Amino acid sequence: MNALLSVSDKTGVLDLARALHALGIRLLSTGGTAKLLADHGLPVTEVAEMTGFPEMLDGRVKTLHPKVHGGLLARRDVPAHMQALAAHGIDTIDLLVVNLYPFEATVARAGCTLEEAIENIDIGGPAMVRSAAKNWKDVAVLTDASQYETVIAELQTQGAVSSTTKFALSVAAFNRISQYDGAISDYLSSVQPDGTLAAFPGQTNGRFVKLQDLRYGENPHQHAAFYRDMYPAPGSLVTAQQLQGKELSYNNIADADAAWECVKSFDTPACVIVKHANPCGVAVAHDASSAYAKAFSTDPTSAFGGIIAFNCELDGATAQHVSAQFVEVLMAPSFSPEALQTLALKPNVRVLQIALPYALGGAARGTSAWDLGRNAVDVKRIGSGLLMQTADNHELTLADMQVVTQVQPTAAQLQDLLFAWKVAKYVKSNAIVFCKDGMTMGVGAGQMSRLDSARIASIKAGHAGLTLADTVVASDAFFPFRDGLDVVVDAGATCIIQPGGSMRDDEVVRAANERGVAMVYTGVRHFRH
């Protein structure tokens, strides 16, 4: 048997080569890989020696040769193929180990130039991978170090790589080539004449990996599956480890994502309860138990069968409180042993552990979307097309607020305004969110009229036995008329946060002054459809 090894990432390749050599397999290699093997005492034949043609053009041409591709593509069960190899002195290549130039990593670096990107486009590697993958019945093609152990084990125990494994390796190889070409297309389609990169490429190539098939979709008559990005952001839902519970459903995943994205936006212990993609209770406190109690009290009725997320460890006491209600999915960065023991008594509860991308308190938080574990781009399927936009990752600070009324917010109100604004960002439009003391008091979501959202929030607060007196209220978009402001003030709000920007802003500000309430503008809208 002959094995050709030519890798950019040399992780594990030395151990692989040693194992292949111990099995009597002849080693062929190129450039740096050949040098590495030779330096460690392994007998290796350079491809240039095998082909009788030297590497040239700074290594751009080294494996694009009939003695390489003939050895990979020849079908062993076709006599004419084998006769052609014999006539031209070509040996078969039975195992190919190739990973590609690091194009994705290169273009991800700040300051990467077009010239650097072009030089990291692999040509010979993908060509060999395609040849080997096409001829999978005769050639095992390895494109990732994670595959080495399985192949070595089969060679050691069976003397050959099984057909099942070779086909799986072939599929993985074609997937890798597709991903690689997609990354090149995305990058080059973004390059502008002045060398800068457009926010959105001329062609976009989705690259996703299936995590699991789902029992059904949004409704039982729909089929569904769950995919992740090729390179998911740290701390995103797709990185979750399910510790217990039933299989996640389509709706579980969608709602869990809404809860997790909201809860990880807070720097102090927080709890978010989501029902049908909307937060129905959100709170921050000094510990998980207090945050849960406050969040639950916002809307106990909607919390039934909801999705609950914490951004801090779930302890045993909090687990006992949560277990007292019906919950579909429970998420946290970690769970104490006592919490896991308690939750084990509820085996149907889906328990997900997801590492936060940063430490609570903000000390270790980065500033980029990636550092915060967020998507940089949002995508929505529309008919036979896509809508793409930069993700709504704007974070409001006290310095961003513009007080536009005679009454000034108090220090406590300013903190509640920041909290309310953060929650409103995750509530479906039109969103109205009443808050006080770091908890939601009433949430109105997804109505065609902002007035109706405000009325619903007030009704829900009443059903929960909460008073909206002296609350702050966040509106995800401006008040087009004063009537919206009058409704929330009539409900008890004494301080309002909204984007501003309406043609009738003056009318709304006059109404706020007339009612004796404070109001601040953010200059940013948070529509969420």
CORRA-V388397 format. One record per pair of residues at least 6 apart in sequence whose C-alpha atoms are under 6 Angstrom apart, sorted by the first residue. I is the first residue (numbers start at 0). J is the second residue. If there is no record, write none. Layout:
I:J
I:J
This chain:
0:24
0:93
1:24
1:25
1:92
1:93
2:26
2:27
2:92
2:93
2:94
2:95
3:27
3:28
3:95
4:28
4:96
5:28
5:29
5:32
5:97
6:97
6:98
7:98
7:99
7:100
26:43
27:43
27:44
27:45
28:45
28:46
29:45
29:46
47:53
50:66
54:60
54:61
62:123
66:89
70:90
70:91
70:92
71:92
71:131
72:130
72:134
73:80
93:138
94:138
94:139
94:140
95:140
96:140
96:141
97:142
98:142
99:124
100:119
100:121
102:119
102:120
131:138
131:140
132:169
135:165
135:169
139:165
140:168
153:160
154:160
181:204
185:200
185:203
188:200
188:201
189:196
189:197
189:200
190:196
206:229
207:226
207:227
207:228
207:229
208:226
208:227
209:225
209:226
210:225
210:226
211:224
211:225
212:224
213:223
213:224
215:221
215:222
215:223
216:222
216:223
216:249
217:249
217:250
232:369
232:372
233:356
233:372
234:354
234:355
234:356
234:372
235:372
239:351
239:352
239:353
240:351
240:352
241:350
241:351
242:350
242:351
243:349
243:350
244:346
244:347
244:348
244:349
245:347
245:349
254:276
257:276
258:271
258:273
258:308
259:308
262:271
262:310
263:310
266:359
266:360
266:361
267:359
268:283
268:284
268:286
268:287
268:311
269:282
269:283
269:290
269:309
269:310
270:281
270:282
270:290
270:291
270:308
270:309
271:280
271:281
271:307
271:308
272:278
272:279
272:280
272:306
272:307
273:279
273:305
273:306
274:305
277:426
280:294
280:295
280:297
280:439
281:294
281:438
281:439
282:290
282:293
282:294
282:437
282:438
283:290
283:437
284:290
288:317
297:440
298:463
303:325
304:325
304:326
304:327
305:326
305:327
306:327
306:328
307:329
308:329
308:330
308:331
309:331
310:331
311:332
312:332
312:333
312:334
313:334
314:335
314:338
315:337
315:338
318:338
327:348
328:348
328:349
328:350
329:350
330:350
330:351
330:352
331:352
332:352
332:353
332:354
333:352
356:372
357:363
357:364
368:375
375:389
375:390
376:388
376:389
376:390
377:387
377:388
377:390
378:386
378:387
379:385
379:386
400:520
400:521
401:519
401:520
402:519
403:519
404:517
404:518
406:517
407:517
408:517
415:437
419:434
419:473
420:473
423:475
424:525
426:444
427:444
427:445
427:527
427:528
428:445
428:526
428:527
429:444
429:445
429:446
429:449
430:443
430:444
430:474
430:475
431:443
431:452
431:453
431:473
431:474
432:441
432:442
432:472
432:473
433:439
433:440
433:441
433:471
433:472
434:440
434:470
434:471
435:470
440:460
441:456
441:459
441:460
442:456
443:452
443:453
443:455
443:456
444:452
446:452
450:483
467:491
468:491
469:491
469:492
469:493
470:492
470:493
471:492
471:493
471:494
471:495
472:495
473:495
473:496
474:497
475:524
475:525
476:498
476:524
477:497
477:498
477:499
479:501
481:507
493:516
494:516
494:517
494:518
495:518
496:518
496:519
497:520
498:520
498:521
498:522
498:523
498:524
499:520
